[in-house]
Amino acid sequence: MGDLSVFFAQYANAETTESFIVSERFKDQSGTPVPWKLRSMTEEENEQCRKSATRRVKGKGGVLVSETNPEEYLAKLVSASVVFPNLKDAELQQSYGVLGSETLLKKMLLPGEYASLLGKVQEMNGYDKNLNDLTDEVKN
């Protein structure tokens, strides 16, 4: 058996933060693209995002079942991972004429930019390998 203390909270790497250029359209006064600051999250935070995107709907035979809206879940995941810009800032939301951080992101970004941001957030939170990659890794 190995040393169990390596799993103690004080030795675990804390949440990571990274800068990421989401869009070349947001530039500072010198014309340089402004990086966004992104953070990883805990599974507990991820679970909150998933639960808030889950609804009870009637299934077969009128039985209520839980159903998660994948688009809503991913929007909440991305929104919770963005540290800068502050997506909850009322003035920023007002400038785009929207309420809510998820809605703001969809209004601010082009589809490709949003997809790029989503990919980076998924990577930072451990979703950077698909099942085929993991299968190949296990085989080798």
DSSP file (Angstrom, degrees, kcal/mol; ACC not computed):
  #  RESIDUE AA STRUCTURE BP1 BP2  ACC     N-H-->O    O-->H-N    N-H-->O    O-->H-N    TCO  KAPPA ALPHA  PHI   PSI    X-CA   Y-CA   Z-CA
    1    1 A M              0   0    0      0, 0.0     2,-0.1     0, 0.0     3,-0.0   0.000 360.0 360.0 360.0 142.1    0.0    0.0    0.0
    2    2 A G        -     0   0    0      1,-0.1     2,-0.7     2,-0.0     3,-0.0  -0.218 360.0 -72.8 -84.2 179.2    1.1    3.5   -0.8
    3    3 A D    >   -     0   0    0      1,-0.2     3,-1.3    -2,-0.1     4,-0.1  -0.657  37.9-159.1 -77.7 113.4    1.2    6.5    1.4
    4    4 A L  G >  S+     0   0    0     -2,-0.7     3,-2.0     1,-0.3     4,-0.2   0.704  80.5  79.9 -66.8 -21.2   -2.5    7.7    1.8
    5    5 A S  G >  S+     0   0    0      1,-0.3     3,-1.6     2,-0.2    -1,-0.3   0.717  74.7  74.6 -64.2 -19.5   -1.4   11.2    2.8
    6    6 A V  G <  S+     0   0    0     -3,-1.3    -1,-0.3     1,-0.3    -2,-0.1   0.721  94.7  53.8 -64.8 -17.7   -0.8   12.1   -0.9
    7    7 A F  G <  S+     0   0    0     -3,-2.0    -1,-0.3    -4,-0.1    -2,-0.2   0.462  81.0 120.0 -94.2  -2.2   -4.6   12.2   -1.1
    8    8 A F  S X> S-     0   0    0     -3,-1.6     3,-2.0    -4,-0.2     4,-0.8  -0.326  75.0-117.2 -64.2 145.6   -5.1   14.7    1.8
    9    9 A A  G >4 S+     0   0    0      1,-0.3     3,-0.9     2,-0.2    -1,-0.1   0.840 111.5  60.4 -53.8 -39.7   -6.7   18.0    0.8
   10   10 A Q  G 34 S+     0   0    0      1,-0.2    -1,-0.3     3,-0.0     4,-0.1   0.678 108.6  44.6 -67.8 -14.5   -3.7   20.1    1.7
   11   11 A Y  G <4 S+     0   0    0     -3,-2.0    -1,-0.2    -6,-0.2    -2,-0.2   0.519  91.1 100.2-104.1  -8.3   -1.6   18.2   -0.9
   12   12 A A  S << S-     0   0    0     -3,-0.9     2,-0.2    -4,-0.8    -5,-0.1  -0.526  85.0-103.6 -77.5 143.8   -4.1   18.2   -3.7
   13   13 A N        -     0   0    0     -2,-0.2     3,-0.1     1,-0.1    -1,-0.1  -0.481  39.3-130.2 -64.7 132.5   -3.7   20.8   -6.4
   14   14 A A        -     0   0    0     -2,-0.2    -1,-0.1     1,-0.2    -4,-0.0  -0.105  48.0 -54.8 -72.7 179.7   -6.2   23.6   -6.0
   15   15 A E        -     0   0    0      1,-0.1     2,-0.3    25,-0.1    -1,-0.2  -0.240  61.5-130.7 -55.4 144.6   -8.4   24.8   -8.8
   16   16 A T        -     0   0    0    108,-0.2    24,-2.4    -3,-0.1     2,-0.4  -0.734  17.0-159.7 -99.6 149.6   -6.4   25.9  -11.8
   17   17 A T  E     -A   39   0A   0     -2,-0.3     2,-0.3    22,-0.2    22,-0.2  -0.971  10.8-179.6-126.1 146.0   -6.8   29.1  -13.6
   18   18 A E  E     -A   38   0A   0     20,-2.4    20,-3.2    -2,-0.4     2,-0.4  -0.985  25.8-126.2-141.6 150.5   -5.7   29.9  -17.2
   19   19 A S  E     +A   37   0A   0     -2,-0.3     2,-0.3    18,-0.2    18,-0.2  -0.788  32.6 178.8 -93.6 143.6   -5.8   32.8  -19.5
   20   20 A F  E     -A   36   0A   0     16,-2.4    16,-3.1    -2,-0.4     2,-1.0  -0.973  31.8-130.5-150.7 128.5   -7.4   32.1  -22.9
   21   21 A I        +     0   0    0     -2,-0.3     3,-0.1    14,-0.3    -2,-0.0  -0.710  29.4 174.3 -80.1 105.7   -8.0   34.3  -25.9
   22   22 A V        +     0   0    0     -2,-1.0     2,-0.3    12,-0.4    -1,-0.2   0.855  66.2   8.3 -80.2 -37.3  -11.7   33.6  -26.7
   23   23 A S    >   -     0   0    0     11,-0.3     3,-0.6    -3,-0.2    -1,-0.3  -1.000  51.2-145.4-149.2 142.2  -12.0   36.2  -29.4
   24   24 A E  T 3  S+     0   0    0     -2,-0.3    -1,-0.1     1,-0.2    -2,-0.0   0.537  95.6  76.4 -78.1  -7.8   -9.8   38.5  -31.4
   25   25 A R  T 3  S+     0   0    0      1,-0.1     2,-0.8     8,-0.1    -1,-0.2   0.730  78.6  73.0 -78.8 -22.1  -12.7   41.0  -31.4
   26   26 A F    <   +     0   0    0     -3,-0.6     8,-3.0     8,-0.1     2,-0.3  -0.828  69.5 168.8 -98.1 105.3  -12.2   42.1  -27.8
   27   27 A K  B     -C   33   0B   0     -2,-0.8    -3,-0.0     6,-0.3    -2,-0.0  -0.857  30.5-127.1-121.8 150.4   -9.0   44.3  -27.8
   28   28 A D    >   -     0   0    0      4,-2.6     3,-1.9    -2,-0.3    -1,-0.1  -0.147  49.9 -81.0 -80.3-174.3   -7.4   46.6  -25.3
   29   29 A Q  T 3  S+     0   0    0      1,-0.3    -1,-0.1     2,-0.1    -2,-0.0   0.742 131.2  53.8 -64.7 -23.2   -6.4   50.2  -26.1
   30   30 A S  T 3  S-     0   0    0      2,-0.1    -1,-0.3     3,-0.0    -3,-0.0   0.427 120.6-106.5 -90.9   1.9   -3.2   49.0  -27.8
   31   31 A G  S <  S+     0   0    0     -3,-1.9    -2,-0.1     1,-0.3     3,-0.0   0.561  74.1 138.9  88.5   8.5   -5.1   46.7  -30.1
   32   32 A T        -     0   0    0      1,-0.1    -4,-2.6     0, 0.0    -1,-0.3  -0.728  61.4-107.3 -88.4 132.8   -4.0   43.5  -28.4
   33   33 A P  B     -C   27   0B   0      0, 0.0    -6,-0.3     0, 0.0    -9,-0.1  -0.326  34.2-125.9 -57.8 137.5   -6.7   40.8  -27.9
   34   34 A V        -     0   0    0     -8,-3.0   -12,-0.4   -11,-0.2   -11,-0.3  -0.758  20.4-134.0 -91.0 123.0   -7.7   40.6  -24.2
   35   35 A P        -     0   0    0      0, 0.0     2,-0.3     0, 0.0   -14,-0.3  -0.472  12.8-133.1 -75.0 147.5   -7.5   37.1  -22.7
   36   36 A W  E     -A   20   0A   0    -16,-3.1   -16,-2.4    -2,-0.1     2,-0.6  -0.683  17.1-127.4 -91.2 152.3  -10.3   35.8  -20.6
   37   37 A K  E     -AB  19  84A   0     47,-2.2    46,-3.2    -2,-0.3    47,-1.7  -0.915  30.3-175.0-105.0 123.3   -9.5   34.2  -17.2
   38   38 A L  E     -AB  18  82A   0    -20,-3.2   -20,-2.4    -2,-0.6     2,-0.3  -0.842   5.8-161.7-117.6 152.4  -11.0   30.7  -16.8
   39   39 A R  E     -A   17   0A   0     42,-2.4   -22,-0.2    -2,-0.3     2,-0.1  -0.943  18.2-122.1-131.8 154.4  -11.0   28.3  -13.8
   40   40 A S        -     0   0    0    -24,-2.4     2,-0.3    -2,-0.3    85,-0.1  -0.448  31.4-147.7 -82.4 167.8  -11.6   24.7  -13.2
   41   41 A M        -     0   0    0     -2,-0.1     2,-0.1    83,-0.1   -25,-0.1  -0.857  13.3-104.1-133.6 169.1  -14.3   23.6  -10.8
   42   42 A T     >  -     0   0    0     -2,-0.3     4,-2.2     1,-0.1     5,-0.1  -0.455  34.1-110.9 -86.3 164.5  -15.0   20.8   -8.4
   43   43 A E  H  > S+     0   0    0      1,-0.2     4,-2.7     2,-0.2     5,-0.2   0.838 119.6  60.7 -63.4 -31.8  -17.4   18.0   -9.1
   44   44 A E  H  > S+     0   0    0      2,-0.2     4,-1.5     1,-0.2    -1,-0.2   0.914 106.9  44.2 -61.9 -42.4  -19.7   19.5   -6.5
   45   45 A E  H  > S+     0   0    0      2,-0.2     4,-2.0     1,-0.2    -2,-0.2   0.892 112.3  53.0 -67.4 -39.7  -19.9   22.7   -8.6
   46   46 A N  H  X S+     0   0    0     -4,-2.2     4,-2.4     1,-0.2    -2,-0.2   0.902 106.6  53.1 -60.8 -41.8  -20.4   20.6  -11.7
   47   47 A E  H  X S+     0   0    0     -4,-2.7     4,-2.9     1,-0.2    -1,-0.2   0.873 106.0  53.1 -62.0 -38.2  -23.2   18.8  -10.0
   48   48 A Q  H  X S+     0   0    0     -4,-1.5     4,-2.2     2,-0.2    -1,-0.2   0.906 109.1  49.4 -63.6 -41.5  -25.0   22.1   -9.2
   49   49 A C  H  X S+     0   0    0     -4,-2.0     4,-0.7     2,-0.2    -2,-0.2   0.930 113.3  46.6 -61.3 -45.4  -24.7   23.1  -12.9
   50   50 A R  H >< S+     0   0    0     -4,-2.4     3,-0.9     1,-0.2    -2,-0.2   0.922 111.9  50.0 -64.3 -44.9  -26.2   19.8  -13.9
   51   51 A K  H >< S+     0   0    0     -4,-2.9     3,-1.5     1,-0.3    -1,-0.2   0.884 107.5  53.5 -63.0 -38.3  -29.0   19.9  -11.4
   52   52 A S  H 3< S+     0   0    0     -4,-2.2    -1,-0.3     1,-0.3    -2,-0.2   0.665 109.8  49.3 -73.2 -13.1  -30.0   23.4  -12.4
   53   53 A A  T << S+     0   0    0     -3,-0.9    16,-2.6    -4,-0.7     2,-0.4   0.247  95.8  94.7-103.2  10.8  -30.3   22.2  -16.0
   54   54 A T  E <   -D   68   0C   0     -3,-1.5     2,-0.3    14,-0.2    14,-0.2  -0.872  50.9-177.9-109.4 135.7  -32.4   19.2  -15.0
   55   55 A R  E     -D   67   0C   0     12,-2.6    12,-2.8    -2,-0.4     2,-0.6  -0.893  29.3-117.6-126.5 156.2  -36.2   19.1  -15.1
   56   56 A R  E     +D   66   0C   0     -2,-0.3     2,-0.3    10,-0.2    10,-0.2  -0.859  41.3 174.2 -93.7 123.5  -38.8   16.5  -14.2
   57   57 A V  E     -D   65   0C   0      8,-2.9     8,-3.3    -2,-0.6     2,-0.4  -0.891  37.2 -97.0-128.0 158.3  -40.9   15.6  -17.2
   58   58 A K  E     -D   64   0C   0     -2,-0.3     6,-0.2     6,-0.2     3,-0.1  -0.615  44.8-178.2 -77.1 127.9  -43.5   13.0  -17.9
   59   59 A G    >   -     0   0    0      4,-3.7     3,-1.7    -2,-0.4    -1,-0.1  -0.106  46.2 -28.1-103.1-155.0  -42.2    9.8  -19.4
   60   60 A K  G >  S+     0   0    0      1,-0.3     3,-1.2     2,-0.2    -1,-0.3  -0.353 132.4  11.8 -61.5 136.3  -43.9    6.6  -20.6
   61   61 A G  G 3  S-     0   0    0      1,-0.2    -1,-0.3    -3,-0.1     3,-0.1   0.661 128.4 -72.4  70.2  16.6  -47.0    5.9  -18.7
   62   62 A G  G <  S+     0   0    0     -3,-1.7     2,-0.3     1,-0.3    -1,-0.2   0.568  88.6 149.9  77.6   8.0  -47.1    9.3  -17.1
   63   63 A V    <   -     0   0    0     -3,-1.2    -4,-3.7    -5,-0.1     2,-0.4  -0.581  49.0-120.7 -76.5 133.8  -44.2    8.5  -14.8
   64   64 A L  E     +D   58   0C   0     -2,-0.3     2,-0.3    -6,-0.2    -6,-0.2  -0.601  36.9 178.8 -76.6 129.5  -42.0   11.6  -13.9
   65   65 A V  E     -D   57   0C   0     -8,-3.3    -8,-2.9    -2,-0.4     2,-0.3  -0.934  30.8-110.0-128.9 153.8  -38.4   11.2  -15.0
   66   66 A S  E     -D   56   0C   0     -2,-0.3     2,-0.4   -10,-0.2   -10,-0.2  -0.665  33.9-175.0 -83.4 136.2  -35.4   13.6  -14.7
   67   67 A E  E     -D   55   0C   0    -12,-2.8   -12,-2.6    -2,-0.3     2,-0.5  -0.988  12.8-149.8-135.9 125.0  -34.2   15.0  -18.0
   68   68 A T  E     -D   54   0C   0     -2,-0.4   -14,-0.2   -14,-0.2     3,-0.1  -0.814  13.4-137.0 -96.7 129.7  -31.1   17.2  -18.3
   69   69 A N     >  -     0   0    0    -16,-2.6     4,-2.6    -2,-0.5     5,-0.2  -0.765  14.4-157.3 -82.8 110.2  -31.0   19.8  -21.1
   70   70 A P  H  > S+     0   0    0      0, 0.0     4,-2.5     0, 0.0     5,-0.2   0.864  88.9  50.3 -62.0 -37.9  -27.4   19.4  -22.5
   71   71 A E  H  > S+     0   0    0      2,-0.2     4,-2.1     1,-0.2     5,-0.1   0.916 113.0  46.1 -66.0 -42.2  -27.3   22.9  -24.0
   72   72 A E  H  > S+     0   0    0      2,-0.2     4,-2.1     1,-0.2    -1,-0.2   0.909 112.7  51.0 -66.1 -42.2  -28.4   24.5  -20.7
   73   73 A Y  H  X S+     0   0    0     -4,-2.6     4,-2.4   -20,-0.2    -2,-0.2   0.938 111.4  46.8 -60.3 -48.1  -26.0   22.4  -18.7
   74   74 A L  H  X S+     0   0    0     -4,-2.5     4,-2.6     1,-0.2     5,-0.2   0.879 110.4  53.3 -64.4 -37.4  -23.0   23.3  -21.0
   75   75 A A  H  X S+     0   0    0     -4,-2.1     4,-2.5     1,-0.2    -1,-0.2   0.901 111.3  46.1 -62.8 -40.5  -23.9   27.0  -20.8
   76   76 A K  H  X S+     0   0    0     -4,-2.1     4,-2.4     2,-0.2    -2,-0.2   0.881 111.3  52.6 -68.9 -38.8  -24.0   26.9  -17.0
   77   77 A L  H  X S+     0   0    0     -4,-2.4     4,-1.0     2,-0.2    -2,-0.2   0.930 113.3  43.2 -61.2 -47.6  -20.6   25.0  -17.0
   78   78 A V  H >X S+     0   0    0     -4,-2.6     4,-1.1     1,-0.2     3,-0.7   0.943 113.7  50.8 -64.5 -48.6  -19.0   27.6  -19.2
   79   79 A S  H >< S+     0   0    0     -4,-2.5     3,-0.6     1,-0.3     8,-0.2   0.890 109.5  50.4 -58.0 -42.2  -20.5   30.5  -17.3
   80   80 A A  H 3< S+     0   0    0     -4,-2.4    -1,-0.3     1,-0.2    -2,-0.2   0.732 109.3  53.0 -69.5 -21.9  -19.4   29.1  -13.9
   81   81 A S  H << S+     0   0    0     -4,-1.0   -42,-2.4    -3,-0.7     2,-0.6   0.645  86.2  93.9 -89.0 -16.0  -15.8   28.7  -15.3
   82   82 A V  E <<  +B   38   0A   0     -4,-1.1     5,-0.3    -3,-0.6   -44,-0.2  -0.690  39.9 168.1 -83.7 120.2  -15.4   32.3  -16.5
   83   83 A V  E     +     0   0A   0    -46,-3.2   -45,-0.2    -2,-0.6    -1,-0.2   0.829  59.2  61.7 -93.3 -44.7  -13.7   34.5  -13.9
   84   84 A F  E    S+B   37   0A   0    -47,-1.7   -47,-2.2     2,-0.1    -1,-0.4  -0.996  93.1  38.3-136.4 129.2  -12.9   37.4  -16.2
   85   85 A P  S    S-     0   0    0      0, 0.0     2,-1.1     0, 0.0    -1,-0.1   0.482  96.4-123.2 -73.1 157.2  -14.8   39.2  -17.7
   86   86 A N    >   -     0   0    0      1,-0.2     3,-1.6    -2,-0.2     6,-0.2  -0.604  25.6-168.8 -73.3 101.8  -17.3   39.1  -14.8
   87   87 A L  T 3  S+     0   0    0     -2,-1.1    -1,-0.2    -5,-0.3    17,-0.1   0.630  81.9  61.5 -70.9 -13.2  -20.4   37.8  -16.6
   88   88 A K  T 3  S+     0   0    0     11,-0.1     2,-0.3     4,-0.1    -1,-0.3   0.441  73.3 122.0 -91.2  -0.6  -22.6   38.7  -13.7
   89   89 A D    <>  -     0   0    0     -3,-1.6     4,-2.4     1,-0.2     5,-0.2  -0.487  57.5-148.3 -67.6 122.2  -21.8   42.4  -14.0
   90   90 A A  H  > S+     0   0    0     -2,-0.3     4,-2.6     1,-0.2    -1,-0.2   0.863  95.9  52.9 -61.4 -38.1  -25.1   44.2  -14.4
   91   91 A E  H  > S+     0   0    0      2,-0.2     4,-2.0     1,-0.2    -1,-0.2   0.897 109.5  48.2 -66.8 -40.0  -23.5   46.9  -16.6
   92   92 A L  H  > S+     0   0    0      2,-0.2     4,-0.9     1,-0.2    -2,-0.2   0.927 113.8  46.8 -65.2 -44.9  -21.9   44.4  -19.0
   93   93 A Q  H >X>S+     0   0    0     -4,-2.4     5,-2.3     1,-0.2     3,-0.8   0.909 111.0  52.7 -62.0 -41.7  -25.2   42.6  -19.3
   94   94 A Q  H ><5S+     0   0    0     -4,-2.6     3,-1.0     1,-0.2    -1,-0.2   0.874 100.4  61.0 -61.7 -38.0  -27.0   45.8  -19.8
   95   95 A S  H 3<5S+     0   0    0     -4,-2.0    -1,-0.2     1,-0.3    -2,-0.2   0.781 112.2  38.9 -62.5 -25.3  -24.6   46.8  -22.6
   96   96 A Y  H <<5S-     0   0    0     -4,-0.9    -1,-0.3    -3,-0.8    -2,-0.2   0.429 113.1-119.4-100.9  -2.8  -25.8   43.7  -24.5
   97   97 A G  T <<5S+     0   0    0     -3,-1.0     2,-0.3    -4,-0.6    -3,-0.2   0.843  73.3 113.8  70.2  34.4  -29.4   44.1  -23.5
   98   98 A V      < -     0   0    0     -5,-2.3     2,-0.4    -6,-0.1    -1,-0.2  -0.858  57.0-138.1-131.6 165.9  -29.7   40.7  -21.7
   99   99 A L        +     0   0    0     -2,-0.3     4,-0.2    -3,-0.1   -11,-0.1  -0.994  67.1  34.7-123.1 134.0  -30.1   39.3  -18.2
  100  100 A G  S  > S-     0   0    0     -2,-0.4     4,-2.1     3,-0.1     5,-0.1   0.218  77.1-105.9 100.2 140.5  -28.1   36.4  -16.9
  101  101 A S  H  > S+     0   0    0      2,-0.2     4,-2.2     1,-0.2     5,-0.1   0.856 116.4  52.0 -69.0 -36.4  -24.5   35.2  -17.5
  102  102 A E  H  > S+     0   0    0      2,-0.2     4,-1.7     1,-0.2    -1,-0.2   0.924 112.4  46.0 -66.5 -42.2  -25.4   32.3  -19.8
  103  103 A T  H  > S+     0   0    0     -4,-0.2     4,-1.5     1,-0.2    -2,-0.2   0.887 110.2  55.2 -65.7 -39.0  -27.5   34.6  -22.1
  104  104 A L  H  X S+     0   0    0     -4,-2.1     4,-2.8     1,-0.2     3,-0.4   0.927 105.2  51.8 -60.0 -46.8  -24.8   37.1  -22.1
  105  105 A L  H  X S+     0   0    0     -4,-2.2     4,-2.2     1,-0.2    -1,-0.2   0.913 109.7  49.2 -56.8 -44.2  -22.2   34.6  -23.3
  106  106 A K  H  < S+     0   0    0     -4,-1.7    -1,-0.2     1,-0.2    -2,-0.2   0.776 114.8  45.1 -69.3 -25.4  -24.4   33.6  -26.2
  107  107 A K  H  < S+     0   0    0     -4,-1.5    -2,-0.2    -3,-0.4    -1,-0.2   0.837 115.0  47.4 -83.2 -35.8  -25.0   37.3  -27.1
  108  108 A M  H  < S+     0   0    0     -4,-2.8     2,-0.3    -5,-0.2    -2,-0.2   0.866 106.7  61.1 -71.9 -38.6  -21.3   38.3  -26.8
  109  109 A L  S  < S-     0   0    0     -4,-2.2   -86,-0.0    -5,-0.2   -87,-0.0  -0.633  74.5-125.5-105.3 149.2  -19.7   35.5  -28.8
  110  110 A L     >  -     0   0    0     -2,-0.3     4,-2.6     1,-0.1     5,-0.2  -0.461  42.6-102.1 -75.3 159.2  -19.9   34.2  -32.3
  111  111 A P  H  > S+     0   0    0      0, 0.0     4,-2.3     0, 0.0     5,-0.2   0.888 122.9  47.5 -54.3 -43.2  -20.8   30.4  -32.6
  112  112 A G  H  > S+     0   0    0      2,-0.2     4,-2.2     1,-0.2     5,-0.1   0.871 111.7  50.6 -67.1 -36.4  -17.1   29.4  -33.3
  113  113 A E  H  > S+     0   0    0      2,-0.2     4,-2.6    -3,-0.2    -1,-0.2   0.917 110.7  49.1 -65.9 -43.2  -15.9   31.5  -30.4
  114  114 A Y  H  X S+     0   0    0     -4,-2.6     4,-2.7     1,-0.2    -2,-0.2   0.913 111.5  49.5 -62.1 -43.2  -18.5   30.0  -28.0
  115  115 A A  H  X S+     0   0    0     -4,-2.3     4,-2.3    -5,-0.2    -1,-0.2   0.884 111.0  50.0 -63.5 -39.5  -17.4   26.5  -29.2
  116  116 A S  H  X S+     0   0    0     -4,-2.2     4,-2.1     2,-0.2    -2,-0.2   0.918 112.0  47.2 -64.8 -44.4  -13.8   27.3  -28.7
  117  117 A L  H  X S+     0   0    0     -4,-2.6     4,-2.5     2,-0.2    -2,-0.2   0.919 111.7  51.0 -62.6 -44.8  -14.5   28.6  -25.1
  118  118 A L  H  X S+     0   0    0     -4,-2.7     4,-2.6     1,-0.2    -2,-0.2   0.909 109.1  51.4 -59.7 -43.6  -16.6   25.5  -24.4
  119  119 A G  H  X S+     0   0    0     -4,-2.3     4,-2.2     1,-0.2    -1,-0.2   0.907 111.0  47.4 -60.9 -43.0  -13.8   23.2  -25.6
  120  120 A K  H  X S+     0   0    0     -4,-2.1     4,-2.6     2,-0.2    -2,-0.2   0.909 112.0  49.8 -66.2 -42.5  -11.2   25.0  -23.3
  121  121 A V  H  X S+     0   0    0     -4,-2.5     4,-1.4     2,-0.2    -2,-0.2   0.916 111.5  48.9 -62.5 -43.6  -13.6   24.8  -20.3
  122  122 A Q  H  <>S+     0   0    0     -4,-2.6     5,-3.3     1,-0.2     6,-0.3   0.912 111.2  50.2 -63.1 -41.8  -14.2   21.1  -20.9
  123  123 A E  H ><5S+     0   0    0     -4,-2.2     3,-1.6     4,-0.3     5,-0.4   0.928 109.4  50.6 -60.7 -46.0  -10.4   20.5  -21.2
  124  124 A M  H 3<5S+     0   0    0     -4,-2.6    -1,-0.2     1,-0.3    -2,-0.2   0.767 110.4  51.1 -64.6 -25.3   -9.7   22.4  -17.9
  125  125 A N  T 3<5S-     0   0    0     -4,-1.4    -1,-0.3    -3,-0.2    -2,-0.2   0.190 125.7 -96.0-101.2  16.2  -12.3   20.3  -16.1
  126  126 A G  T < 5S+     0   0    0     -3,-1.6     3,-0.4    -5,-0.1    -3,-0.2   0.579  95.0 112.8  88.5   9.8  -11.0   16.9  -17.3
  127  127 A Y      < +     0   0    0     -5,-3.3    -4,-0.3    -6,-0.2    -5,-0.1   0.056  41.2 108.1 -99.0  25.7  -13.3   16.3  -20.3
  128  128 A D        +     0   0    0     -5,-0.4     2,-0.5    -6,-0.3    -1,-0.2   0.517  66.8  65.1 -84.8  -3.5  -10.4   16.6  -22.8
  129  129 A K  S    S-     0   0    0     -3,-0.4     2,-0.1    -6,-0.1    -1,-0.0  -0.968  72.0-147.8-119.7 131.1  -10.3   12.9  -23.6
  130  130 A N     >  -     0   0    0     -2,-0.5     4,-2.0     1,-0.1     3,-0.3  -0.425  35.2 -97.5 -88.6 173.1  -13.1   11.1  -25.4
  131  131 A L  H  > S+     0   0    0      1,-0.2     4,-2.3     2,-0.2     5,-0.2   0.847 122.7  54.6 -59.7 -37.5  -13.9    7.5  -24.8
  132  132 A N  H  > S+     0   0    0      2,-0.2     4,-2.4     1,-0.2    -1,-0.2   0.903 107.5  50.0 -64.6 -40.9  -12.0    6.3  -27.8
  133  133 A D  H  > S+     0   0    0     -3,-0.3     4,-2.2     1,-0.2    -2,-0.2   0.918 112.0  47.9 -61.7 -43.9   -8.8    8.0  -26.6
  134  134 A L  H  X S+     0   0    0     -4,-2.0     4,-2.2     2,-0.2    -2,-0.2   0.882 110.7  51.6 -65.3 -38.3   -9.2    6.4  -23.2
  135  135 A T  H  X S+     0   0    0     -4,-2.3     4,-2.0     2,-0.2    -2,-0.2   0.923 110.8  47.7 -63.7 -45.3   -9.8    3.0  -24.8
  136  136 A D  H  X S+     0   0    0     -4,-2.4     4,-1.7     1,-0.2    -2,-0.2   0.893 110.7  52.5 -62.1 -40.0   -6.6    3.3  -26.9
  137  137 A E  H  < S+     0   0    0     -4,-2.2    -1,-0.2     1,-0.2    -2,-0.2   0.900 109.1  48.8 -63.2 -41.7   -4.7    4.4  -23.8
  138  138 A V  H  < S+     0   0    0     -4,-2.2    -1,-0.2     1,-0.2    -2,-0.2   0.880 108.3  54.7 -66.3 -38.2   -5.8    1.4  -21.9
  139  139 A K  H  <        0   0    0     -4,-2.0    -1,-0.2     1,-0.3    -2,-0.2   0.867 360.0 360.0 -63.3 -36.7   -4.9   -0.9  -24.8
  140  140 A N     <        0   0    0     -4,-1.7    -1,-0.3    -5,-0.1    -2,-0.2   0.448 360.0 360.0 -86.0 360.0   -1.3    0.4  -24.8
